[in-house]
Amino acid sequence: MIIVGELINSTRRRVEKAITDSDISMIQELARAQAEAGAHYIDVNAGTFDKEEDRYLNWLIENVLDVVDIPCCIDSPNPKAINSALRRHQEISSLVPMINSISLEKKRYGDMLTMLSGTDLKVVALCMSDDGLPETAYDRLQIADKLINGLVKKNVALDNIYVDPLVQSISVNPIFGVEFCKSLDLIKKEFKGIHFMCGLSNISYGMPARKHVNQAFMSMAISHGLDGAIIDPLDKKMTTSIVTAEALSGTDEYCLNFFKAYRAGDIAVI
């Protein structure tokens, strides 16, 4: 499971304040903690700042990469902001970042495709278009097909593409969890070797006991092939759900990762 640490996001009040206050120590503490907890990428998002997003994204990347040896996941719907942040990331590190994200929305598809063409960047391909949010697994497959083929034609390796079928809340429509998992089955059948990524906590929006819903859904999604998620890696119950589900689904050979996590004290006590 590829873990993208979600905590450095300006939608979180503490992070937004740290950014506006230039609180480097707070940002670096969050980066270090997530890396030490096993994150493979540190998500950086400054989307709440609108016109200052470019500057703040660069600032986040500089300070994160100063203290961790893992790359950033550059998270913005704005191609201009992503391009600026990508250049800064490449200037100060040889680590290959993840780009979050490209979608079929006209306002970003063309610019993002040009930016990604012929690169070895990891990219999240978000199943969203100008027609609105997909509801069924088939809707997601149709969008994923266009995104994947568009990227591959621009010499982006299939192994570098992480499809995000788009998690939506079951409080809005109870079929959304099931349809998301069905879409994993359909997409991986059509595109052998494709990877997946998602902001999993959206599943519980508007629900009570959200963490319990998220943990159960993580296990469910892993059994259908989910191999990447944007989560809080400091949430030991969630990471326990991940290693347990991987062992049960047969993706953890000889349960080695589960035993390793247990011996390290990383399995949450129920």
One Martini backbone bead per residue (centre of mass of N, CA, C, O) as a GRO file, in nm:
protein
  270
    1MET     BB    1   0.093   0.039   0.026
    2ILE     BB    2   0.043   0.367  -0.067
    3ILE     BB    3   0.134   0.643   0.137
    4VAL     BB    4  -0.034   0.954   0.187
    5GLY     BB    5   0.022   1.224   0.369
    6GLU     BB    6  -0.248   1.460   0.478
    7LEU     BB    7  -0.167   1.698   0.700
    8ILE     BB    8  -0.058   1.916   0.476
    9ASN     BB    9  -0.339   2.115   0.495
   10SER     BB   10  -0.514   2.421   0.469
   11THR     BB   11  -0.795   2.308   0.578
   12ARG     BB   12  -0.634   2.305   0.828
   13ARG     BB   13  -0.609   2.532   1.071
   14ARG     BB   14  -0.319   2.481   1.178
   15VAL     BB   15  -0.187   2.496   0.897
   16GLU     BB   16  -0.283   2.770   0.803
   17LYS     BB   17  -0.143   2.920   1.037
   18ALA     BB   18   0.146   2.821   0.983
   19ILE     BB   19   0.167   2.956   0.710
   20THR     BB   20   0.100   3.256   0.787
   21ASP     BB   21   0.336   3.234   1.028
   22SER     BB   22   0.588   3.075   0.940
   23ASP     BB   23   0.580   2.771   1.077
   24ILE     BB   24   0.821   2.552   1.033
   25SER     BB   25   0.819   2.350   1.273
   26MET     BB   26   0.532   2.241   1.231
   27ILE     BB   27   0.566   2.132   0.943
   28GLN     BB   28   0.816   1.950   1.004
   29GLU     BB   29   0.682   1.774   1.217
   30LEU     BB   30   0.467   1.653   1.030
   31ALA     BB   31   0.659   1.529   0.826
   32ARG     BB   32   0.824   1.346   1.013
   33ALA     BB   33   0.592   1.181   1.139
   34GLN     BB   34   0.492   1.056   0.870
   35ALA     BB   35   0.753   0.922   0.783
   36GLU     BB   36   0.791   0.748   1.045
   37ALA     BB   37   0.496   0.605   0.988
   38GLY     BB   38   0.530   0.530   0.650
   39ALA     BB   39   0.532   0.731   0.444
   40HIS     BB   40   0.589   0.796   0.087
   41TYR     BB   41   0.425   1.068   0.101
   42ILE     BB   42   0.386   1.430   0.108
   43ASP     BB   43   0.129   1.622   0.135
   44VAL     BB   44   0.066   1.937  -0.047
   45ASN     BB   45  -0.164   2.207   0.059
   46ALA     BB   46  -0.280   2.559  -0.057
   47GLY     BB   47  -0.588   2.614  -0.164
   48THR     BB   48  -0.700   2.853   0.036
   49PHE     BB   49  -0.506   3.100  -0.103
   50ASP     BB   50  -0.514   3.122  -0.407
   51LYS     BB   51  -0.302   3.365  -0.509
   52GLU     BB   52  -0.080   3.223  -0.293
   53GLU     BB   53  -0.030   2.925  -0.366
   54ASP     BB   54   0.244   2.912  -0.500
   55ARG     BB   55   0.417   3.020  -0.262
   56TYR     BB   56   0.322   2.810  -0.045
   57LEU     BB   57   0.399   2.552  -0.186
   58ASN     BB   58   0.700   2.609  -0.202
   59TRP     BB   59   0.740   2.641   0.102
   60LEU     BB   60   0.656   2.358   0.180
   61ILE     BB   61   0.861   2.199   0.013
   62GLU     BB   62   1.118   2.314   0.135
   63ASN     BB   63   1.052   2.221   0.438
   64VAL     BB   64   1.005   1.922   0.394
   65LEU     BB   65   1.277   1.846   0.232
   66ASP     BB   66   1.464   1.930   0.478
   67VAL     BB   67   1.353   1.655   0.672
   68VAL     BB   68   1.301   1.451   0.431
   69ASP     BB   69   1.333   1.131   0.218
   70ILE     BB   70   1.062   1.213   0.076
   71PRO     BB   71   0.825   1.288  -0.133
   72CYS     BB   72   0.592   1.479  -0.280
   73CYS     BB   73   0.246   1.567  -0.298
   74ILE     BB   74   0.105   1.762  -0.541
   75ASP     BB   75  -0.187   1.957  -0.434
   76SER     BB   76  -0.396   2.056  -0.710
   77PRO     BB   77  -0.627   2.208  -0.948
   78ASN     BB   78  -0.376   2.396  -1.036
   79PRO     BB   79  -0.151   2.396  -1.287
   80LYS     BB   80   0.024   2.639  -1.210
   81ALA     BB   81   0.092   2.552  -0.921
   82ILE     BB   82   0.215   2.280  -0.993
   83ASN     BB   83   0.443   2.378  -1.179
   84SER     BB   84   0.590   2.549  -0.970
   85ALA     BB   85   0.631   2.321  -0.757
   86LEU     BB   86   0.782   2.125  -0.938
   87ARG     BB   87   1.028   2.298  -0.995
   88ARG     BB   88   1.116   2.320  -0.698
   89HIS     BB   89   1.148   2.021  -0.639
   90GLN     BB   90   1.368   1.975  -0.869
   91GLU     BB   91   1.581   2.181  -0.755
   92ILE     BB   92   1.608   2.025  -0.446
   93SER     BB   93   1.539   1.731  -0.580
   94SER     BB   94   1.557   1.378  -0.693
   95LEU     BB   95   1.286   1.324  -0.622
   96VAL     BB   96   0.978   1.175  -0.713
   97PRO     BB   97   0.686   1.305  -0.758
   98MET     BB   98   0.346   1.364  -0.698
   99ILE     BB   99   0.046   1.421  -0.888
  100ASN     BB  100  -0.251   1.619  -0.764
  101SER     BB  101  -0.425   1.631  -1.062
  102ILE     BB  102  -0.585   1.457  -1.316
  103SER     BB  103  -0.850   1.537  -1.545
  104LEU     BB  104  -1.139   1.589  -1.766
  105GLU     BB  105  -1.120   1.875  -1.717
  106LYS     BB  106  -1.060   2.132  -1.927
  107LYS     BB  107  -0.903   2.333  -1.727
  108ARG     BB  108  -0.666   2.079  -1.687
  109TYR     BB  109  -0.599   1.857  -1.893
  110GLY     BB  110  -0.405   1.987  -2.103
  111ASP     BB  111  -0.190   2.102  -1.907
  112MET     BB  112  -0.123   1.833  -1.764
  113LEU     BB  113  -0.041   1.666  -2.008
  114THR     BB  114   0.199   1.841  -2.086
  115MET     BB  115   0.354   1.817  -1.812
  116LEU     BB  116   0.365   1.482  -1.820
  117SER     BB  117   0.504   1.442  -2.074
  118GLY     BB  118   0.766   1.209  -2.065
  119THR     BB  119   0.762   1.139  -1.768
  120ASP     BB  120   0.828   1.001  -1.419
  121LEU     BB  121   0.579   1.080  -1.292
  122LYS     BB  122   0.349   1.070  -1.058
  123VAL     BB  123  -0.015   1.010  -1.105
  124VAL     BB  124  -0.332   1.136  -1.049
  125ALA     BB  125  -0.640   0.994  -1.177
  126LEU     BB  126  -0.931   1.167  -1.185
  127CYS     BB  127  -1.280   1.080  -1.178
  128MET     BB  128  -1.338   1.365  -1.359
  129SER     BB  129  -1.581   1.586  -1.511
  130ASP     BB  130  -1.797   1.810  -1.674
  131ASP     BB  131  -2.048   1.603  -1.603
  132GLY     BB  132  -1.950   1.523  -1.324
  133LEU     BB  133  -2.012   1.297  -1.092
  134PRO     BB  134  -1.966   0.981  -1.043
  135GLU     BB  135  -2.171   0.687  -0.962
  136THR     BB  136  -2.070   0.452  -1.122
  137ALA     BB  137  -1.852   0.219  -1.226
  138TYR     BB  138  -1.884   0.282  -1.527
  139ASP     BB  139  -1.826   0.582  -1.513
  140ARG     BB  140  -1.536   0.545  -1.411
  141LEU     BB  141  -1.427   0.377  -1.644
  142GLN     BB  142  -1.465   0.586  -1.870
  143ILE     BB  143  -1.270   0.795  -1.751
  144ALA     BB  144  -1.020   0.619  -1.706
  145ASP     BB  145  -0.976   0.541  -2.000
  146LYS     BB  146  -0.910   0.830  -2.102
  147LEU     BB  147  -0.679   0.894  -1.909
  148ILE     BB  148  -0.487   0.658  -1.959
  149ASN     BB  149  -0.462   0.684  -2.269
  150GLY     BB  150  -0.363   0.975  -2.269
  151LEU     BB  151  -0.102   0.922  -2.105
  152VAL     BB  152   0.027   0.693  -2.273
  153LYS     BB  153   0.045   0.866  -2.538
  154LYS     BB  154   0.251   1.059  -2.350
  155ASN     BB  155   0.460   0.864  -2.204
  156VAL     BB  156   0.313   0.731  -1.958
  157ALA     BB  157   0.348   0.508  -1.733
  158LEU     BB  158   0.140   0.282  -1.594
  159ASP     BB  159   0.302   0.264  -1.314
  160ASN     BB  160   0.247   0.598  -1.272
  161ILE     BB  161  -0.062   0.536  -1.241
  162TYR     BB  162  -0.327   0.678  -1.024
  163VAL     BB  163  -0.637   0.586  -0.972
  164ASP     BB  164  -0.926   0.795  -0.890
  165PRO     BB  165  -1.263   0.698  -0.847
  166LEU     BB  166  -1.404   0.844  -0.625
  167VAL     BB  167  -1.500   0.922  -0.321
  168GLN     BB  168  -1.823   0.891  -0.166
  169SER     BB  169  -2.085   0.946   0.032
  170ILE     BB  170  -2.316   0.735   0.199
  171SER     BB  171  -2.507   0.972   0.297
  172VAL     BB  172  -2.602   1.031   0.000
  173ASN     BB  173  -2.523   0.726  -0.115
  174PRO     BB  174  -2.522   0.382  -0.046
  175ILE     BB  175  -2.363   0.292  -0.326
  176PHE     BB  176  -2.075   0.423  -0.329
  177GLY     BB  177  -1.898   0.199  -0.206
  178VAL     BB  178  -1.965  -0.029  -0.406
  179GLU     BB  179  -1.895   0.124  -0.673
  180PHE     BB  180  -1.602   0.169  -0.610
  181CYS     BB  181  -1.520  -0.132  -0.593
  182LYS     BB  182  -1.613  -0.208  -0.875
  183SER     BB  183  -1.416  -0.016  -1.022
  184LEU     BB  184  -1.159  -0.163  -0.946
  185ASP     BB  185  -1.225  -0.421  -1.098
  186LEU     BB  186  -1.261  -0.299  -1.383
  187ILE     BB  187  -0.988  -0.147  -1.417
  188LYS     BB  188  -0.786  -0.387  -1.357
  189LYS     BB  189  -0.893  -0.562  -1.592
  190GLU     BB  190  -0.824  -0.351  -1.824
  191PHE     BB  191  -0.550  -0.256  -1.645
  192LYS     BB  192  -0.266  -0.393  -1.617
  193GLY     BB  193  -0.085  -0.241  -1.344
  194ILE     BB  194  -0.257  -0.056  -1.211
  195HIS     BB  195  -0.320   0.207  -0.993
  196PHE     BB  196  -0.427   0.340  -0.670
  197MET     BB  197  -0.614   0.632  -0.542
  198CYS     BB  198  -0.736   0.794  -0.230
  199GLY     BB  199  -0.980   0.981  -0.041
  200LEU     BB  200  -1.126   0.792   0.194
  201SER     BB  201  -1.286   0.987   0.403
  202ASN     BB  202  -1.536   1.059   0.221
  203ILE     BB  203  -1.726   0.816   0.297
  204SER     BB  204  -1.804   0.965   0.601
  205TYR     BB  205  -1.950   1.203   0.530
  206GLY     BB  206  -2.200   1.278   0.770
  207MET     BB  207  -2.099   1.079   0.984
  208PRO     BB  208  -2.071   0.886   1.236
  209ALA     BB  209  -1.799   0.738   1.331
  210ARG     BB  210  -1.579   0.776   1.098
  211LYS     BB  211  -1.335   0.590   1.160
  212HIS     BB  212  -1.491   0.323   1.134
  213VAL     BB  213  -1.576   0.355   0.844
  214ASN     BB  214  -1.294   0.388   0.722
  215GLN     BB  215  -1.172   0.116   0.812
  216ALA     BB  216  -1.377  -0.069   0.673
  217PHE     BB  217  -1.338   0.045   0.385
  218MET     BB  218  -1.044  -0.020   0.350
  219SER     BB  219  -1.073  -0.327   0.361
  220MET     BB  220  -1.269  -0.348   0.126
  221ALA     BB  221  -1.087  -0.211  -0.094
  222ILE     BB  222  -0.841  -0.401  -0.078
  223SER     BB  223  -1.006  -0.657  -0.174
  224HIS     BB  224  -1.026  -0.487  -0.473
  225GLY     BB  225  -0.713  -0.332  -0.508
  226LEU     BB  226  -0.621  -0.127  -0.324
  227ASP     BB  227  -0.278   0.061  -0.326
  228GLY     BB  228  -0.382   0.359  -0.236
  229ALA     BB  229  -0.360   0.641   0.011
  230ILE     BB  230  -0.505   0.928   0.168
  231ILE     BB  231  -0.372   0.967   0.496
  232ASP     BB  232  -0.331   0.914   0.840
  233PRO     BB  233  -0.036   0.768   0.961
  234LEU     BB  234  -0.104   0.817   1.283
  235ASP     BB  235  -0.336   0.609   1.250
  236LYS     BB  236  -0.322   0.303   1.388
  237LYS     BB  237  -0.597   0.178   1.311
  238MET     BB  238  -0.563   0.217   1.008
  239THR     BB  239  -0.290   0.069   0.967
  240THR     BB  240  -0.402  -0.195   1.075
  241SER     BB  241  -0.616  -0.237   0.858
  242ILE     BB  242  -0.417  -0.257   0.626
  243VAL     BB  243  -0.232  -0.500   0.709
  244THR     BB  244  -0.469  -0.695   0.752
  245ALA     BB  245  -0.600  -0.682   0.468
  246GLU     BB  246  -0.347  -0.773   0.313
  247ALA     BB  247  -0.328  -1.050   0.444
  248LEU     BB  248  -0.625  -1.146   0.368
  249SER     BB  249  -0.588  -1.078   0.040
  250GLY     BB  250  -0.277  -1.175  -0.050
  251THR     BB  251  -0.056  -0.915  -0.062
  252ASP     BB  252   0.100  -1.049   0.191
  253GLU     BB  253   0.361  -1.227   0.190
  254TYR     BB  254   0.347  -1.434   0.457
  255CYS     BB  255   0.277  -1.184   0.644
  256LEU     BB  256   0.529  -0.994   0.688
  257ASN     BB  257   0.411  -0.710   0.752
  258PHE     BB  258   0.247  -0.794   0.995
  259PHE     BB  259   0.479  -0.902   1.171
  260LYS     BB  260   0.644  -0.644   1.168
  261ALA     BB  261   0.427  -0.463   1.301
  262TYR     BB  262   0.398  -0.628   1.559
  263ARG     BB  263   0.697  -0.615   1.657
  264ALA     BB  264   0.683  -0.284   1.651
  265GLY     BB  265   0.393  -0.193   1.772
  266ASP     BB  266   0.173  -0.122   1.515
  267ILE     BB  267  -0.061  -0.270   1.654
  268ALA     BB  268  -0.367  -0.220   1.745
  269VAL     BB  269  -0.550  -0.238   2.025
  270ILE     BB  270  -0.880  -0.374   2.081
   0.00000   0.00000   0.00000
